[in-house]
Amino acid sequence: MKPVSSGYADLNGIKLYHEIYSEGEPLLLIHGGLTTIDEIQGWVQPLAQTRQVIAVEMQGHGRTADTDRPMNFVTMGDDIAALLDYLKIQTARWAARQKLANMVAGVSLVRRELGLE
């Protein structure tokens, strides 16, 4: 399945790569450690049948370069919140391949809700 759009969001000092599939209620799809969007393509097609899927490659993964800034839950969570703002998405569900990715999404949404970005 090909994305309807893809590109880099220039935010928080990095260029965060993302791909958007289909239309509907937004669902943020976060890969697991040491993987990329390519490895989670098996998730994209079924999820995109009923939702807009936003797949993202986090700092140091795939097409998003690594930098000298810290890589931790807060930094990655802030990147996710900033990406949603960049895409003008108020709310989104999420799916993640591993516990780490679930924690990043959770930190992002809590910090965004509390205005801590």
C-alpha positions as CSV (number, residue, x, y, z in Angstrom):
1,M,0.0,0.0,0.0
2,K,1.3,3.4,-0.9
3,P,0.9,6.4,1.3
4,V,-1.3,9.3,0.3
5,S,1.4,11.6,1.5
6,S,4.8,11.4,3.1
7,G,7.6,13.7,4.2
8,Y,9.6,15.3,6.9
9,A,8.3,17.5,9.7
10,D,10.9,19.9,10.9
11,L,10.3,20.0,14.6
12,N,12.2,19.9,17.9
13,G,15.6,20.1,16.1
14,I,15.0,17.1,13.9
15,K,13.3,16.2,10.6
16,L,10.8,13.5,11.6
17,Y,9.8,11.3,8.7
18,H,6.2,10.2,8.5
19,E,3.7,8.6,6.0
20,I,0.0,9.0,5.9
21,Y,-2.4,6.3,4.6
22,S,-6.1,6.5,3.8
23,E,-8.7,8.8,5.5
24,G,-10.8,8.7,8.6
25,E,-10.2,8.9,12.3
26,P,-6.4,9.3,12.9
27,L,-4.4,6.5,14.3
28,L,-0.7,7.0,15.0
29,L,1.4,3.9,14.3
30,I,4.8,3.8,16.0
31,H,7.4,1.2,15.1
32,G,9.3,-0.8,17.7
33,G,12.9,-0.5,18.6
34,L,15.4,-1.0,15.8
35,T,12.6,-1.2,13.2
36,T,11.1,1.2,10.6
37,I,7.8,1.8,8.8
38,D,8.8,-0.9,6.3
39,E,8.8,-3.5,9.0
40,I,5.2,-2.6,10.2
41,Q,3.7,-2.5,6.7
42,G,1.7,-5.6,7.6
43,W,-0.2,-3.5,10.1
44,V,-0.8,-0.5,7.8
45,Q,-3.2,-2.1,5.3
46,P,-5.7,-3.6,7.7
47,L,-5.7,-0.4,9.9
48,A,-6.1,1.9,6.9
49,Q,-9.3,0.2,5.9
50,T,-11.2,2.1,8.6
51,R,-8.8,4.9,9.7
52,Q,-6.2,7.4,8.6
53,V,-2.9,5.8,9.6
54,I,0.0,8.1,10.4
55,A,3.2,6.0,10.5
56,V,6.3,7.7,12.0
57,E,10.0,6.9,12.1
58,M,11.4,8.1,15.4
59,Q,14.9,9.7,16.0
60,G,17.7,7.4,14.7
61,H,15.3,5.0,12.9
62,G,14.9,4.6,9.1
63,R,14.7,8.0,7.4
64,T,14.8,10.1,10.5
65,A,18.4,10.9,11.3
66,D,20.0,10.5,14.7
67,T,21.2,13.7,16.4
68,D,23.2,14.6,19.5
69,R,20.1,15.4,21.6
70,P,19.0,12.9,24.2
71,M,16.9,10.0,23.1
72,N,14.4,9.2,25.9
73,F,10.7,8.9,26.5
74,V,10.1,12.6,27.0
75,T,12.1,13.7,23.9
76,M,10.4,11.1,21.7
77,G,7.0,11.9,23.3
78,D,7.4,15.6,22.6
79,D,8.3,14.7,18.9
80,I,5.0,12.8,18.6
81,A,3.0,15.7,20.1
82,A,4.8,18.1,17.8
83,L,4.0,15.9,14.8
84,L,0.3,15.9,15.7
85,D,0.4,19.7,16.0
86,Y,2.3,20.0,12.7
87,L,-0.4,17.8,11.0
88,K,-3.1,19.8,12.7
89,I,-4.5,16.7,14.4
90,Q,-6.3,17.4,17.7
91,T,-6.7,13.8,18.9
92,A,-5.5,10.4,17.7
93,R,-5.6,6.9,18.8
94,W,-2.3,4.9,18.6
95,A,-1.0,1.5,18.0
96,A,2.5,0.4,18.7
97,R,4.6,-2.6,18.0
98,Q,6.4,-2.9,21.4
99,K,6.0,-1.7,24.9
100,L,8.7,1.0,24.3
101,A,6.6,2.6,21.5
102,N,3.5,2.4,23.7
103,M,5.3,4.3,26.4
104,V,6.4,7.0,23.9
105,A,2.9,7.5,22.7
106,G,1.6,7.6,26.3
107,V,4.1,10.2,27.4
108,S,3.3,12.2,24.3
109,L,-0.4,12.3,24.9
110,V,-0.1,13.0,28.6
111,R,2.4,15.8,28.1
112,R,0.3,17.3,25.3
113,E,-2.9,17.2,27.5
114,L,-1.1,18.9,30.3
115,G,0.6,21.5,28.1
116,L,4.1,20.4,28.9
117,E,5.6,20.2,25.4
